[in-house]
């Protein structure tokens, strides 16, 4: 085949592809097929990593340490069972961000996506995260360094309650009255509550 014929054929193919793409973009914008992506704090849709999006901190997942390793080191652990497509878990993520900021060096924060648990297994050891899961999200479990459960709570609650439970677990005095935490029961805005 002659060289000019090959070039002409390549040009026709490129024009056809460009025309198809332009037509699909035009039809999508005219008929509303292409809609903007919206992350919502108030619905049960998957928006991505809830800790990065709603908690402002993507470093919470994946966990840096397992429960077994934390207990082996004698370090207290906070297990948080969640799913990314739960409105309650989305609203709870900023509270975990606060907890990590205050207690990240003294307690192992282990956020566990429920989808990653092997729930078909018949039994679990107390060093396995699934041992503590009750089937509800969010669920927060505080475990002392010697393996005793000091707190187990399902659903949403404020940072003040979590702070008090962590202080009890670690044997710390109550927070002084002059220490004011940001109220976690009211959202700051739609994306970062």
C-alpha positions as CSV (number, residue, x, y, z in Angstrom):
1,X,0.0,0.0,0.0
2,X,1.3,3.4,-0.8
3,X,2.5,5.7,1.9
4,X,0.0,8.5,1.1
5,X,-2.9,6.0,1.3
6,X,-1.7,4.8,4.8
7,X,-1.6,8.4,6.0
8,X,-5.0,9.2,4.6
9,X,-6.5,6.1,6.3
10,X,-4.9,7.0,9.7
11,X,-6.3,10.5,9.3
12,X,-9.8,9.2,8.6
13,X,-9.7,6.9,11.7
14,X,-8.5,9.7,13.9
15,X,-11.3,12.0,12.7
16,X,-13.9,9.3,13.3
17,X,-12.7,8.7,16.9
18,X,-12.6,12.5,17.6
19,X,-16.1,12.8,16.2
20,X,-17.5,10.0,18.3
21,X,-15.9,11.5,21.5
22,X,-17.3,14.9,20.7
23,X,-20.7,13.6,20.0
24,X,-20.8,11.6,23.3
25,X,-19.7,14.6,25.3
26,X,-22.3,16.8,23.5
27,X,-25.1,14.3,24.1
28,X,-24.1,13.8,27.7
29,X,-24.2,17.5,28.5
30,X,-27.5,18.1,26.5
31,X,-29.4,15.2,28.0
32,X,-27.9,15.2,31.4
33,X,-26.3,11.8,31.2
34,X,-23.1,13.1,32.7
35,X,-23.9,14.3,36.2
36,X,-21.5,15.8,38.7
37,X,-20.1,13.5,41.5
38,X,-21.2,14.5,44.9
39,X,-20.1,13.2,48.3
40,X,-22.8,13.4,50.9
41,X,-22.3,13.0,54.6
42,X,-26.0,12.1,55.1
43,X,-26.5,9.1,52.8
44,X,-25.4,5.5,52.7
45,X,-23.5,5.7,49.4
46,X,-19.8,4.9,48.8
47,X,-17.8,8.1,48.5
48,X,-14.3,6.7,49.0
49,X,-12.1,6.7,52.1
50,X,-14.4,8.2,54.7
51,X,-11.4,9.1,57.0
52,X,-9.7,11.2,54.3
53,X,-13.0,12.8,53.0
54,X,-15.0,13.4,56.2
55,X,-12.5,13.1,59.0
56,X,-9.8,15.1,57.3
57,X,-7.2,12.3,58.0
58,X,-6.4,9.5,55.6
59,X,-3.7,8.1,57.8
60,X,-6.2,6.2,60.0
61,X,-6.4,3.5,57.4
62,X,-4.9,1.0,56.8
63,X,-4.1,0.4,60.5
64,X,-0.5,0.6,61.3
65,X,-0.7,-2.3,63.8
66,X,-2.8,-5.4,64.3
67,X,-4.6,-6.1,67.6
68,X,-2.4,-9.1,68.2
69,X,0.7,-7.1,67.8
70,X,-0.7,-4.3,70.0
71,X,-1.6,-6.7,72.8
72,X,1.8,-8.5,72.4
73,X,3.5,-5.1,73.1
74,X,1.1,-4.5,76.1
75,X,-0.4,-1.5,74.4
76,X,-4.1,-0.6,74.7
77,X,-6.1,-0.7,71.5
78,X,-9.2,1.0,70.1
79,X,-11.0,-1.1,67.5
80,X,-13.4,0.7,65.3
81,X,-15.6,-1.4,63.0
82,X,-16.9,0.6,60.0
83,X,-18.0,0.5,56.4
84,X,-17.3,3.3,53.9
85,X,-20.9,3.5,52.7
86,X,-22.6,4.2,56.1
87,X,-23.8,7.7,56.9
88,X,-23.2,6.9,60.6
89,X,-19.6,5.9,60.0
90,X,-19.1,9.0,57.9
91,X,-20.3,11.2,60.8
92,X,-18.2,9.2,63.3
93,X,-14.9,9.6,61.3
94,X,-14.0,13.1,62.7
95,X,-14.3,11.8,66.2
96,X,-11.7,9.1,65.4
97,X,-9.5,11.9,64.0
98,X,-9.7,13.8,67.3
99,X,-9.0,10.6,69.2
100,X,-5.9,9.9,67.1
101,X,-4.7,13.5,67.7
102,X,-5.0,13.2,71.4
103,X,-4.1,9.6,72.1
104,X,-2.4,8.3,68.9
105,X,0.9,7.7,70.7
106,X,-0.6,5.9,73.8
107,X,-3.3,3.8,72.2
108,X,-3.3,1.7,69.0
109,X,-6.2,3.0,66.8
110,X,-7.2,0.1,64.6
111,X,-10.0,1.0,62.1
112,X,-11.4,-2.2,60.6
113,X,-13.5,-2.2,57.5
114,X,-16.2,-4.9,58.2
115,X,-15.9,-6.0,54.6
116,X,-12.4,-7.3,55.3
117,X,-13.5,-9.6,58.1
118,X,-13.8,-13.3,57.6
119,X,-17.3,-13.7,59.1
120,X,-17.7,-17.3,57.9
121,X,-15.2,-18.6,60.4
122,X,-16.8,-20.5,63.4
123,X,-14.7,-19.0,66.2
124,X,-12.0,-16.4,66.7
125,X,-9.2,-15.9,69.2
126,X,-9.3,-12.8,71.5
127,X,-6.3,-11.5,69.6
128,X,-8.3,-11.3,66.3
129,X,-10.4,-8.2,65.6
130,X,-13.4,-10.2,64.4
131,X,-13.7,-11.7,67.9
132,X,-15.2,-8.4,69.1
133,X,-17.5,-7.5,66.2
134,X,-21.2,-7.6,67.0
135,X,-22.6,-6.9,63.6
136,X,-23.3,-3.2,63.9
137,X,-21.4,-0.2,62.5
138,X,-19.8,1.9,63.8
139,X,-18.7,-0.1,66.8
140,X,-16.0,1.1,69.1
141,X,-14.1,-1.3,71.4
142,X,-11.4,-0.3,73.9
143,X,-9.1,-3.0,75.0
144,X,-6.5,-2.7,77.7
145,X,-2.9,-3.8,77.1
146,X,-3.6,-7.0,79.0
147,X,-6.6,-7.9,76.8
148,X,-9.5,-6.8,78.9
149,X,-12.4,-5.0,77.2
150,X,-12.9,-1.6,79.0
151,X,-15.5,-0.2,76.7
152,X,-17.8,-1.5,73.9
153,X,-20.2,0.9,72.2
154,X,-22.3,0.6,69.1
155,X,-23.5,3.6,67.0
156,X,-22.7,7.3,67.1
157,X,-21.6,9.2,70.2
158,X,-19.5,12.3,70.9
159,X,-15.8,12.7,71.5
160,X,-16.4,13.7,75.1
161,X,-17.7,10.2,75.9
162,X,-14.9,8.5,74.0
163,X,-12.3,10.7,75.7
164,X,-13.8,9.7,79.1
165,X,-13.7,6.0,78.2
166,X,-10.1,6.2,77.0
167,X,-9.0,8.1,80.1
168,X,-10.7,5.4,82.3
169,X,-8.9,2.6,80.3
170,X,-5.5,4.3,80.6
171,X,-6.0,5.3,84.2
172,X,-5.8,9.0,83.5
173,X,-7.6,11.7,85.5
174,X,-10.8,13.2,84.0
175,X,-10.3,16.1,81.6
176,X,-10.1,19.4,83.4
177,X,-13.3,21.5,83.1
178,X,-11.5,24.3,81.4
179,X,-10.5,21.9,78.5
180,X,-13.2,22.5,76.0
181,X,-13.5,20.1,73.1
182,X,-15.1,21.1,69.8
183,X,-18.7,20.0,69.9
184,X,-18.9,16.9,67.8
185,X,-22.7,16.6,67.7
186,X,-23.0,19.5,65.2
187,X,-21.5,19.5,61.7
188,X,-19.1,22.3,60.7
189,X,-20.1,21.8,57.0
190,X,-21.3,19.1,54.6
191,X,-17.9,17.6,53.9
192,X,-16.0,18.0,57.2
193,X,-18.4,17.7,60.1
